[in-house]
Amino acid sequence: MNNNTYLGTIARAIVSLGTGLKTTLREFFTPKVTEQYPENRKTLVLSDRFRGRLVMPHDDEGRNKCVACGLCQMACPNGTIHIESETVTTDDGKKKKQLVSYEYNLGSCIFCQLCTNSCPHDAITFDQEFENAVFDRAKLIMKLNK
């Protein structure tokens, strides 16, 4: 049958309709996975690759691994990280940078992970926290080196 005829056009339409119905029916009968979010907070398992909120891990004495090099601040594409550092003289007479303030603006972060990839000391990581809704944007600016 010629595809340019009236009956050929009808045949192509029926084949196209059958393809769409086949896809629809296949998806209709596949089992669905629905997370009952507010009820399953305690058992909710997120992927290890999930990027939640940026954190700076501290040890038991309150120290972090940040050396205030500023690489994360330079790698951030939209300036969500602001680092303040000072130069101090150690007991050996060497000059060393020391972290004064590490501010992170969660409201403008695009979670690209360029900051964590650029950190040579693994001083910052993303955690699994994803509930970040607030009424005041000022609460989204966090000081990580507490």
C-alpha positions as CSV (number, residue, x, y, z in Angstrom):
1,M,0.0,0.0,0.0
2,N,1.3,3.5,-0.9
3,N,2.0,5.7,2.1
4,N,0.8,8.8,0.3
5,T,-2.8,7.5,-0.2
6,Y,-5.7,8.0,2.1
7,L,-5.6,4.4,3.4
8,G,-1.8,4.6,3.8
9,T,-2.2,7.6,6.0
10,I,-4.8,5.8,8.1
11,A,-2.5,2.8,8.5
12,R,0.4,5.0,9.7
13,A,-1.9,6.7,12.2
14,I,-3.0,3.3,13.6
15,V,0.6,2.1,13.9
16,S,1.5,5.3,15.7
17,L,-1.5,5.0,18.0
18,G,-0.6,1.4,18.8
19,T,3.0,2.4,19.7
20,G,1.8,5.0,22.1
21,L,-0.8,2.7,23.7
22,K,1.9,0.0,24.1
23,T,4.1,2.5,25.9
24,T,1.3,3.7,28.1
25,L,0.1,0.2,29.0
26,R,3.7,-0.9,29.9
27,E,4.1,2.1,32.3
28,F,0.6,1.5,33.7
29,F,1.5,-2.0,34.8
30,T,5.0,-1.4,36.2
31,P,5.2,-1.2,40.0
32,K,5.4,2.3,41.3
33,V,7.7,3.5,44.1
34,T,6.3,6.3,46.2
35,E,8.2,7.7,49.2
36,Q,5.8,8.7,51.9
37,Y,8.0,11.6,52.9
38,P,6.9,13.1,56.1
39,E,6.2,9.7,57.7
40,N,9.4,8.0,56.7
41,R,12.0,10.6,57.8
42,K,13.7,8.2,60.1
43,T,14.0,5.4,57.5
44,L,14.7,7.6,54.5
45,V,17.8,6.5,52.7
46,L,19.5,9.0,50.3
47,S,22.2,8.2,47.8
48,D,25.8,8.8,48.8
49,R,26.1,11.2,45.9
50,F,23.3,13.4,47.2
51,R,24.4,17.0,47.8
52,G,22.5,18.6,50.7
53,R,24.0,21.3,52.8
54,L,27.7,22.3,52.8
55,V,29.4,21.4,56.1
56,M,32.9,21.7,57.6
57,P,33.6,18.7,59.8
58,H,35.3,19.4,63.1
59,D,37.2,17.0,65.4
60,D,36.5,16.5,69.1
61,E,38.6,19.5,70.1
62,G,36.7,21.8,67.6
63,R,39.4,22.0,65.0
64,N,38.8,21.8,61.3
65,K,41.1,20.9,58.4
66,C,40.7,24.3,56.6
67,V,43.9,26.1,55.9
68,A,42.2,29.2,54.4
69,C,43.8,28.7,51.0
70,G,40.7,30.2,49.3
71,L,40.5,27.6,46.5
72,C,36.9,26.8,47.3
73,Q,36.0,30.5,47.2
74,M,37.7,30.9,43.8
75,A,36.1,27.7,42.4
76,C,32.5,28.8,43.4
77,P,30.8,30.1,40.2
78,N,28.4,32.5,41.9
79,G,30.2,33.6,45.0
80,T,28.4,31.7,47.8
81,I,31.5,31.2,49.8
82,H,33.3,34.1,51.6
83,I,36.5,33.4,53.5
84,E,38.3,35.7,55.8
85,S,41.8,34.8,57.0
86,E,44.7,36.4,58.8
87,T,48.4,35.8,58.8
88,V,49.9,34.7,62.1
89,T,53.5,34.0,63.1
90,T,54.0,30.6,64.7
91,D,56.4,29.7,67.5
92,D,58.9,28.6,64.8
93,G,58.9,32.1,63.3
94,K,57.1,31.0,60.2
95,K,54.1,32.9,58.8
96,K,50.9,30.9,58.4
97,K,47.4,31.7,57.2
98,Q,44.7,31.1,59.8
99,L,40.9,30.9,59.1
100,V,38.9,33.7,60.8
101,S,35.5,33.3,59.1
102,Y,34.0,30.9,56.7
103,E,30.6,32.0,55.4
104,Y,28.4,30.0,53.2
105,N,25.2,31.3,51.5
106,L,22.9,28.3,51.1
107,G,20.3,30.5,49.3
108,S,22.5,31.1,46.3
109,C,24.4,27.8,46.2
110,I,23.8,25.7,43.0
111,F,25.2,22.5,44.6
112,C,27.7,22.1,41.8
113,Q,30.3,20.5,44.1
114,L,33.2,22.5,42.6
115,C,34.2,23.8,46.1
116,T,34.5,20.3,47.6
117,N,36.4,19.1,44.5
118,S,38.9,21.9,44.7
119,C,39.6,21.6,48.4
120,P,43.0,19.9,48.8
121,H,42.5,19.0,52.5
122,D,38.9,17.7,52.3
123,A,37.8,20.4,54.8
124,I,34.3,20.8,53.4
125,T,31.8,18.2,52.3
126,F,28.1,18.0,51.5
127,D,25.9,16.2,54.0
128,Q,22.5,14.6,53.7
129,E,20.4,17.4,55.1
130,F,17.8,18.6,52.6
131,E,15.1,20.4,54.7
132,N,16.3,24.0,54.2
133,A,13.1,25.9,54.0
134,V,13.1,29.1,56.0
135,F,11.0,32.3,56.1
136,D,14.0,34.7,56.4
137,R,16.8,34.6,53.8
138,A,19.3,35.8,56.5
139,K,19.1,32.3,58.1
140,L,20.5,30.8,54.9
141,I,23.9,32.5,55.5
142,M,25.8,30.1,57.7
143,K,29.1,30.4,59.4
144,L,30.8,27.0,59.1
145,N,33.9,27.4,61.3
146,K,32.1,27.5,64.7
